[in-house]
Amino acid sequence: MNSNLPRETAARRAGADADPENGHVSALDISVEDAILARRSIRAFLPKPVPQATLRRLLDIARHAPSGSNIQPWRVHVLTGVSLTAYSEALIAAARNNEPRDMEYQYYAPEWREPFQARRRACGFGLYSAMGIERGDTQARREAFERNYLFFGAPAGFLLWIPSDLEHGSWLDYGTFIQSISLTAQNYGLATIAQGALGEYPHVAHEMFHMGNDYTLIGGMSIGWPDSDAPVNSFQPDRIEVDEFVTWLD
Ligand SMILES: Cc1cc2nc3c(=O)[nH]c(=O)nc-3n(C[C@H](O)[C@H](O)[C@H](O)COP(=O)(O)O)c2cc1C
C-alpha cells in the first residue's frame, strides 16, 4: 500500500487493496454527499472486529484534512482489544467512584441559553425516547450514558489529543480531521461516533498511555459495524434549515 499516492487515487485504491484473506474491507466508493448525509452518530455496534489495515486506512485518508499553515495538530491512540477494555474499565470505575468529570477544556459555555438549550433538550429527549427511557429514570439514563465509556460496544476506538500550547485555530483544524475520519468510515460501511465523553477523566488516559501535560485530551471516537437493529441507532436528530443560519448578500 503506497501512502504517498495522490489523494484522489489513494481513496480509489482502497477497493483495490481489499484482501479477504486478511479481512481488509473494500471501499464502497460512495459520493461525498452520500457519505455526509448517511453519517449518523452510532451508539450500538456489532461485536465484529475492524481489521487494523482498515483502521490505518481511515487515518491515512483523514490525515489529508486541512489545517491552518498545515501544522496538522493531531495525535491519536488507536485502542483495540486489551487497551480498549482497560481504558473502558478505568472510565467506568472512575464514574462509579463518583470522581469529578474534569475535562481538560470547556466543551460548552457555562450557561445554557436559547436557541441552544432547546436543541440540546430535543437531542437528549430524542435519544432517550429511542432507547425507551423515561424522563425521570435517572438510573437508566446513567447506565445509557456509561455506554460512552464502553465505546458503545465498538471493537475499536481512537483517543484524540492536541498539543496543549495550541490555540483555538488548531481545535478548529481538529474538527476537519474528525469529520474526515467519519466520512471515510462511511465509505467502508463502518460507523463512528465522536465522543467528548471519552475525555471526561483525562488523568486516566494520561497515566495509562504515558502522555504528559504537554498534550490535552480532546476525547475520542468509537469505530465499528453499526447494529442496525438497536433502537438507539434509529435516532436522527433534526437540523436547522439553511435560511435559519445564512444571510445572503450581494
Ligand atoms: C466533537 C463531538 C463530540 C461528541 N461527543 C459525544 C458524546 O460524548 N456522547 C454522545 O453520545 N454523542 C456525542 N456526540 C454526538 C452528537 O450528539 C451528535 O453528533 C449530534 O447529536 C448530531 O447527531 P448525528 O451525529 O447523528 O448527526 C459528539 C459529537 C461531536 C461532533
The ligand as a Tripos MOL2 file, in Angstrom:
@<TRIPOS>MOLECULE
LIG
   31    33     1     0     0
SMALL
NO_CHARGES

@<TRIPOS>ATOM
      1 C1        -16.8840   16.6160   18.9520 C.3       1 LIG1
      2 C2        -18.1470   15.8220   19.2710 C.ar      1 LIG1
      3 C3        -18.2810   15.2390   20.4970 C.ar      1 LIG1
      4 C4        -19.4160   14.4450   20.7870 C.ar      1 LIG1
      5 N1        -19.4970   13.8050   21.9910 N.ar      1 LIG1
      6 C5        -20.4990   12.9030   22.1960 C.ar      1 LIG1
      7 C6        -20.5060   12.0980   23.3670 C.ar      1 LIG1
      8 O1        -19.6340   12.1810   24.2330 O.2       1 LIG1
      9 N2        -21.5090   11.1820   23.5070 N.ar      1 LIG1
     10 C7        -22.5030   11.0540   22.5710 C.ar      1 LIG1
     11 O2        -23.3860   10.1950   22.7550 O.2       1 LIG1
     12 N3        -22.5260   11.8060   21.4540 N.ar      1 LIG1
     13 C8        -21.5290   12.7040   21.2320 C.ar      1 LIG1
     14 N4        -21.5030   13.4420   20.0770 N.ar      1 LIG1
     15 C9        -22.5150   13.1950   19.0370 C.3       1 LIG1
     16 C10       -23.5510   14.2960   18.9330 C.3       1 LIG1
     17 O3        -24.5070   14.1380   19.9430 O.3       1 LIG1
     18 C11       -24.1890   14.1810   17.5300 C.3       1 LIG1
     19 O4        -23.2130   14.4830   16.5580 O.3       1 LIG1
     20 C12       -25.3710   15.1120   17.3430 C.3       1 LIG1
     21 O5        -26.4180   14.8030   18.2240 O.3       1 LIG1
     22 C13       -25.8920   15.0370   15.8950 C.3       1 LIG1
     23 O6        -26.2640   13.7170   15.5780 O.3       1 LIG1
     24 P1        -25.5990   12.9080   14.3800 P.3       1 LIG1
     25 O7        -24.1190   12.8990   14.5850 O.co2     1 LIG1
     26 O8        -26.1880   11.5290   14.4690 O.co2     1 LIG1
     27 O9        -25.9630   13.5950   13.1070 O.co2     1 LIG1
     28 C14       -20.4200   14.2720   19.7980 C.ar      1 LIG1
     29 C15       -20.2730   14.9100   18.5690 C.ar      1 LIG1
     30 C16       -19.1610   15.6800   18.2990 C.ar      1 LIG1
     31 C17       -19.0060   16.3180   16.9400 C.3       1 LIG1
@<TRIPOS>BOND
     1     1     2 1
     2     2     3 ar
     3     2    30 ar
     4     3     4 ar
     5     4     5 ar
     6     4    28 ar
     7     5     6 ar
     8     6     7 ar
     9     6    13 1
    10     7     8 2
    11     7     9 ar
    12     9    10 ar
    13    10    11 2
    14    10    12 ar
    15    12    13 ar
    16    13    14 ar
    17    14    15 1
    18    14    28 ar
    19    15    16 1
    20    16    17 1
    21    16    18 1
    22    18    19 1
    23    18    20 1
    24    20    21 1
    25    20    22 1
    26    22    23 1
    27    23    24 1
    28    24    25 2
    29    24    26 1
    30    24    27 1
    31    28    29 ar
    32    29    30 ar
    33    30    31 1
@<TRIPOS>SUBSTRUCTURE
     1 LIG1         1 GROUP 0 **** ****
